[in-house]
Amino acid sequence: MQFEISKEYIDQLKELVASNNVEGVNTKIETLHPADIAEVIEDLTIEEAKFIYLLLDGEKASDVLVEIPDNDRRRFLKVLPPEFIASKFIEYMDSDDAADVVADLDEELQKEVLNEIEDVEQAGDIVDLLEYEEDSAGGIMAKELVSVNENWTIATCLKEISKQAEEVDEIYYIYVVDDTEKLKGVLSLKKLILNNTNTKISNVYNADVKLVNTDTRQEEVAEIMDKYDLVAIPVVDDIGRLKGRITFDDVIDFVREEAEKDYQMVSGITGDVEPGDKIGELLRARFPWLLIGLLGGILGALVLGSQEDALKNVTELAFFIPLIAAMGGNVGVQSSSIVVQSIASGVKNVETTGKRLLKELLIALSTAAIFAVLIFVYNFLSQGNLDLTFSVSISLFIVILFASFFGTLIPLVLDRFKIDPALATGPFITTMNDVMGLMIYLMIGKMFFGIL
């Protein structure tokens, strides 16, 4: 069954920690999965979390640390001594997770922790990984893998695999390299088992292998692994030498983080924030787009103020301002969301993008016509004013088309200039469509009522 955190459970745990009841705390957490312990710790103070960590064995403590959100992990690591971080966490982690933890530390603390790591080879792997860009394949790969030389026999290969397997949690592929460590292909376990032990690896490995470069962007890595249903993918340097591997769990973490980031952008939140962040950090993340919304509201008020005479003469026009603004904003966000989703899914082909753009505009045309007719019928039957009926219907038709075009175009332009297209959605497009919708509506209304 899935573990569920209750207030009663947290209160009991806090009481046990407060009374230094080691046996009681151990009983409470010993059967929990590391992910569950990480979730529990989010409801505790730093000191309470530290008390629990000291009770965990090295492997479980390292697994828990990996599960903790980045910002909470940074704050927690600041209260721990370097030798404790090195011996309690780093020693039991895969190189990619260890590099992530070390990267969260201040520069001075990084050096202290690295100097405390007894395994020099492990420390060297971490230093190597820290050299890569955070959003590159090199930045998320792990050094732990199983590789064999193409000149070995299967008998030699089996002996070497048994040695290397001690450092690898899961063996998804056996990578074949030459004498210079250049990747040649992959060897399946089936061929390893079925062939004679004297058979050379060069005669049985598969040279058709999907791979990425250390500089490949994480988005592209995710797209390749998703397209070819890979559970792991090798990473090579510029001359083809095998440097590490990326597993599907690393990609899932990245995809989740990107989805959270895009959702925050769509909602008008900048930066990478967590619910547990300080009030000042949350305020700074929300403020920029709220400011845009405020400025957009002021601009909308100025538009209405400039048309004060028209609204005084034809008060009926004011009744439909919320409808025009809401429809424009909603259509714009929908259109931009579709385009952002298309870009995020890896559609780079110009022809494919063009087809999707055309389809979105055709949908907008159909939507605009349907809603224009619906509002025309409603106004004709309820108001009986043909000038108002035509003003609202024609305005709604044009506003929906404009909103769809604007919502589709802006993400494409931002992507063209290497800016995250998720920035186009939310408050930005909604505000722009509100202002433009008002201008279009009032201009058409004045034409029909002869106020120009």
C-alpha positions in Angstrom: 0.0 0.0 0.0 1.1 3.6 -0.6 2.3 5.4 2.5 0.2 8.5 3.4 1.4 11.2 5.7 -1.0 12.3 8.3 -0.9 15.1 10.8 -1.0 12.5 13.6 2.0 10.7 12.2 4.1 14.0 11.9 3.1 15.1 15.4 4.1 11.7 16.9 7.5 11.8 15.0 8.1 15.3 16.2 7.5 14.3 19.8 9.9 11.3 19.5 12.6 13.6 18.1 12.0 16.2 20.8 12.5 13.5 23.5 15.6 12.1 21.7 13.8 8.7 21.4 16.1 7.0 18.9 14.4 3.7 19.1 11.0 5.2 18.6 12.1 7.2 15.6 13.7 4.2 14.0 10.5 2.2 14.4 8.6 5.0 12.7 10.8 5.3 9.7 12.6 1.9 9.2 10.0 0.5 6.8 9.5 3.7 4.8 10.8 4.1 1.2 13.4 6.8 0.8 10.8 8.9 -1.2 8.4 8.7 1.7 11.1 9.7 4.2 11.9 12.7 2.0 8.2 13.7 1.9 8.1 13.4 5.7 11.2 15.5 6.2 9.5 18.4 4.3 7.1 18.8 7.2 10.0 18.9 9.8 12.4 21.6 10.8 16.1 21.5 9.7 17.1 20.3 13.2 14.5 17.6 13.3 15.4 16.4 9.8 19.1 16.4 10.8 18.3 14.2 13.8 16.6 11.6 11.6 19.4 11.7 9.0 21.9 10.8 11.6 20.0 7.6 12.2 19.8 6.4 8.6 22.4 4.1 7.1 24.6 5.5 4.4 22.8 4.0 1.4 19.3 5.0 2.6 20.5 8.4 3.6 21.9 9.1 0.1 18.7 7.8 -1.5 16.6 10.1 0.7 18.8 13.1 -0.1 18.3 12.6 -3.8 14.5 12.7 -3.4 14.4 16.0 -1.5 13.5 19.1 -3.6 16.6 21.1 -4.7 15.9 24.2 -2.6 15.3 22.2 0.6 18.3 20.1 0.0 20.6 23.1 -0.3 19.3 24.5 3.0 19.8 21.1 4.7 23.3 20.6 3.4 24.4 23.9 4.9 24.0 22.6 8.4 26.0 19.4 7.9 29.8 19.2 8.2 31.8 18.4 5.0 33.1 15.0 6.3 29.6 13.9 7.1 28.3 14.8 3.6 31.2 12.9 2.0 31.0 9.8 4.1 27.2 9.6 4.6 25.9 10.6 1.2 28.5 10.9 -1.6 30.1 7.5 -1.0 26.8 5.7 -1.6 25.6 7.7 -4.6 25.9 7.2 -8.3 28.2 9.8 -9.9 25.4 11.8 -11.5 23.5 12.2 -8.2 26.7 12.9 -6.3 27.6 15.6 -8.8 24.1 17.2 -8.4 24.6 17.3 -4.6 28.1 18.8 -4.8 26.8 21.3 -7.3 24.3 22.6 -4.7 27.1 23.5 -2.3 29.0 26.8 -2.1 32.3 26.8 -3.9 34.4 26.6 -0.7 32.2 23.8 0.7 32.5 21.9 -2.6 36.3 21.8 -2.2 36.1 20.6 1.4 33.6 17.8 0.5 35.6 16.6 -2.5 38.8 16.5 -0.3 36.9 14.3 2.2 36.0 11.7 -0.3 38.2 8.7 0.2 37.7 7.2 -3.2 39.9 9.3 -5.5 38.4 7.8 -8.6 34.9 8.7 -7.5 36.0 12.3 -6.6 37.5 12.6 -10.0 34.3 11.4 -11.7 32.4 14.1 -9.8 34.8 16.8 -10.8 34.6 15.7 -14.4 30.8 15.9 -14.3 30.8 19.3 -12.7 32.6 20.7 -15.8 29.6 20.0 -18.1 26.8 22.5 -18.6 23.9 21.7 -16.3 21.3 21.4 -19.2 23.6 19.2 -21.3 23.8 15.4 -21.7 27.1 15.5 -19.8 25.4 17.3 -17.0 22.9 14.5 -16.3 24.9 11.4 -17.3 26.4 8.9 -14.9 29.9 7.5 -15.1 28.8 4.0 -13.9 28.3 1.6 -16.8 29.4 -1.8 -18.1 31.8 -1.7 -21.1 33.8 -4.4 -22.9 36.6 -4.4 -25.5 35.8 -5.5 -29.0 38.9 -7.7 -29.0 37.9 -9.7 -25.9 36.4 -13.2 -26.1 33.1 -13.8 -24.4 34.8 -15.7 -21.6 37.0 -12.6 -20.8 33.9 -10.4 -21.2 31.9 -12.4 -18.6 34.8 -12.1 -16.1 35.1 -8.3 -16.6 31.3 -7.8 -16.4 31.1 -9.5 -13.0 33.8 -7.0 -11.8 32.2 -3.9 -13.2 28.7 -4.9 -12.2 29.5 -4.2 -8.5 29.5 -0.5 -9.3 26.3 -0.5 -11.4 22.8 -0.7 -9.9 21.1 -1.7 -13.1 22.7 -3.2 -16.3 20.6 -2.1 -19.3 23.2 -2.4 -22.0 26.7 -3.7 -22.4 28.7 -1.1 -24.4 31.5 -2.2 -26.7 34.6 0.0 -27.1 37.9 -0.2 -29.0 41.4 0.2 -27.5 41.0 4.0 -27.5 37.7 3.8 -25.6 35.7 4.8 -28.7 32.2 3.5 -28.7 31.6 0.7 -31.3 28.2 -0.6 -30.4 26.2 -2.6 -27.9 26.2 -6.3 -26.9 23.0 -8.0 -25.9 22.9 -10.5 -23.0 21.2 -13.0 -25.3 24.2 -13.1 -27.7 26.5 -13.2 -24.7 24.8 -16.3 -23.4 24.2 -18.2 -26.6 27.6 -17.9 -28.3 30.7 -20.0 -27.6 33.0 -18.6 -24.9 35.8 -18.4 -27.4 33.9 -16.1 -29.7 35.3 -12.6 -30.1 33.0 -9.7 -29.1 33.8 -8.0 -32.5 31.9 -10.8 -34.2 28.6 -10.6 -32.2 28.0 -7.0 -31.1 25.5 -4.7 -32.7 27.1 -1.6 -34.3 23.7 0.2 -34.7 23.5 2.2 -31.5 21.7 5.4 -30.7 24.0 7.8 -28.8 24.3 11.5 -27.8 27.2 13.9 -27.4 28.2 15.4 -24.1 27.1 18.8 -25.4 23.6 17.5 -26.6 20.8 19.5 -24.9 18.7 17.6 -22.4 15.5 18.3 -24.4 17.1 16.5 -27.4 18.2 13.6 -25.2 14.6 13.2 -23.9 13.2 13.3 -27.4 15.6 10.6 -28.7 15.0 8.3 -25.8 11.2 8.7 -26.2 11.3 8.2 -29.9 13.3 5.0 -29.8 11.9 3.7 -26.5 15.3 3.5 -24.9 15.8 2.8 -21.2 19.4 4.1 -21.4 21.6 5.9 -23.9 25.4 6.2 -24.1 27.1 9.6 -24.1 30.3 10.2 -26.1 32.7 13.1 -26.5 33.6 14.9 -29.7 35.8 12.1 -30.9 33.5 9.3 -30.0 34.9 8.1 -26.7 32.4 6.6 -24.3 32.0 9.0 -21.3 28.9 7.8 -19.5 25.3 6.8 -19.9 21.9 8.4 -19.2 19.1 6.3 -17.9 15.3 6.8 -18.2 14.9 7.9 -14.6 17.3 10.9 -15.2 15.2 11.9 -18.2 12.0 11.6 -16.2 13.4 13.9 -13.6 14.3 16.4 -16.3 10.9 16.2 -18.0 9.1 16.7 -14.7 11.2 19.7 -13.9 10.6 21.2 -17.3 6.9 20.6 -17.0 6.8 22.3 -13.6 8.9 25.2 -15.0 6.6 25.7 -18.0 3.5 25.4 -15.8 4.9 28.2 -13.6 5.7 30.3 -16.6 2.2 29.8 -18.0 0.8 30.8 -14.6 2.9 34.0 -14.6 5.7 32.8 -12.3 9.3 33.3 -13.2 12.2 31.3 -11.8 12.3 27.9 -10.3 10.3 28.0 -7.1 9.0 25.5 -4.6 6.0 25.8 -2.2 8.4 25.7 0.7 10.4 28.6 -0.5 10.6 31.8 1.6 7.9 34.5 1.1 10.5 36.9 -0.5 11.5 34.3 -3.1 7.9 33.5 -4.0 7.0 37.2 -4.3 10.0 37.9 -6.6 8.9 35.0 -8.8 5.3 36.2 -9.1 5.9 40.0 -9.2 7.2 40.5 -12.9 4.1 39.1 -14.6 1.7 40.6 -12.1 3.3 43.9 -12.9 2.7 43.3 -16.6 -0.9 42.5 -15.8 -1.2 45.8 -13.9 0.3 47.8 -16.8 -2.0 46.0 -19.2 -5.0 46.9 -17.0 -3.9 50.5 -16.9 -3.5 50.5 -20.7 -7.0 48.9 -21.0 -8.4 51.7 -18.8 -6.8 54.3 -21.0 -8.4 52.7 -24.0 -11.8 52.9 -22.4 -11.1 56.4 -21.2 -10.3 57.6 -24.7 -13.7 56.2 -25.8 -15.7 57.7 -23.0 -18.0 59.7 -25.3 -18.9 56.7 -27.3 -19.7 54.7 -24.2 -21.8 57.5 -22.9 -23.8 57.7 -26.1 -24.2 54.0 -26.5 -24.2 52.4 -23.1 -25.1 49.0 -24.5 -21.6 48.7 -25.9 -20.2 48.5 -22.3 -22.3 45.4 -21.5 -20.3 43.2 -23.8 -16.8 44.4 -22.9 -16.1 41.5 -20.4 -17.3 39.0 -23.1 -14.9 40.4 -25.8 -12.0 40.5 -23.4 -12.6 37.0 -21.9 -13.0 35.3 -25.3 -9.9 37.0 -26.7 -7.8 36.0 -23.7 -9.1 32.4 -23.6 -8.5 31.8 -27.3 -5.1 33.3 -27.2 -4.0 31.1 -24.3 -5.4 28.0 -26.0 -3.6 28.7 -29.2 -0.3 29.5 -27.6 -0.6 26.3 -25.4 -1.0 24.1 -28.5 2.0 25.7 -30.2 4.1 25.5 -27.0 3.2 21.8 -26.7 4.2 21.2 -30.3 7.6 22.9 -29.8 8.2 21.0 -26.5 7.4 17.7 -28.2 10.4 18.3 -30.6 8.7 19.4 -33.8 11.5 21.1 -35.7 10.5 20.4 -39.3 9.4 23.6 -41.0 6.8 21.9 -43.1 5.3 20.1 -40.1 5.2 23.4 -38.1 3.6 25.1 -41.0 0.9 22.5 -41.2 0.1 22.8 -37.5 0.0 26.6 -37.8 -2.4 26.4 -40.7 -4.6 23.9 -38.8 -4.7 26.2 -35.8 -5.7 29.1 -37.9 -8.5 27.1 -39.6 -9.7 26.0 -36.2 -9.7 29.7 -35.2 -11.7 30.6 -38.3 -14.3 28.0 -37.5 -14.5 28.9 -33.9 -14.8 32.6 -34.7 -17.7 31.9 -37.1 -19.6 29.7 -34.7 -19.4 32.0 -31.8 -20.1 35.1 -33.9 -23.3 33.4 -35.1 -24.3 32.4 -31.6 -23.8 35.9 -30.2 -25.6 37.4 -33.2 -28.7 35.2 -32.6 -28.7 36.0 -28.9 -28.4 39.7 -29.4 -31.0 39.8 -32.2 -33.5 38.0 -30.1 -32.8 39.7 -26.8 -31.8 43.2 -27.8 -33.5 43.8 -31.1 -30.8 46.4 -31.9 -29.1 45.6 -35.2 -26.3 48.0 -34.8 -25.3 46.5 -31.5 -25.9 42.9 -32.8 -23.6 43.5 -35.8 -21.0 45.4 -33.7 -20.6 42.6 -31.1 -20.7 39.7 -33.6 -18.2 41.2 -36.1 -16.0 42.3 -33.2 -16.0 38.8 -31.6 -15.2 37.2 -35.0 -12.2 39.5 -35.6 -11.0 39.4 -31.9 -11.0 35.5 -32.0 -9.0 35.5 -35.2 -6.5 38.1 -33.9 -6.1 36.3 -30.6 -5.5 32.9 -32.3 -3.0 34.5 -34.7 -1.2 36.3 -31.9 -1.2 33.3 -29.6 0.2 31.1 -32.3 2.8 33.5 -33.7 4.4 34.8 -30.5 5.6 31.3 -29.2 7.1 30.6 -32.6 9.0 33.9 -32.6 10.3 33.4 -29.1 11.5 29.9 -30.0 13.2 31.3 -33.1 15.2 33.6 -30.8 16.0 30.8 -28.4 13.6 32.1 -25.7 11.4 29.6 -23.8 8.0 29.9 -25.6 6.2 29.1 -22.4 6.9 32.8 -21.6 4.3 33.7 -24.3 1.3 32.2 -22.4 -0.5 33.3 -19.3 -0.6 37.0 -18.3 1.4 38.2 -21.4 -0.9 37.0 -24.1 -4.1 37.5 -22.0 -3.2 41.1 -21.3 -2.3 41.9 -24.9 -5.5 40.3 -26.2 -7.6 42.2 -23.7 -6.2 45.5 -24.9 -6.3 44.8 -28.6 -9.8 43.2 -28.2 -11.1 46.4 -26.6 -9.6 48.6 -29.3 -11.1 46.5 -32.1 -14.6 46.3 -30.4 -14.9 50.0 -29.7 -13.7 50.9 -33.1 -16.2 48.7 -34.8 -18.9 49.8 -32.4 -18.3 53.5 -33.3 -18.5 52.7 -37.0 -21.9 51.0 -36.7 -23.3 53.7 -34.4 -21.9 56.5 -36.5 -19.9 58.1 -33.7 -16.7 58.4 -35.7 
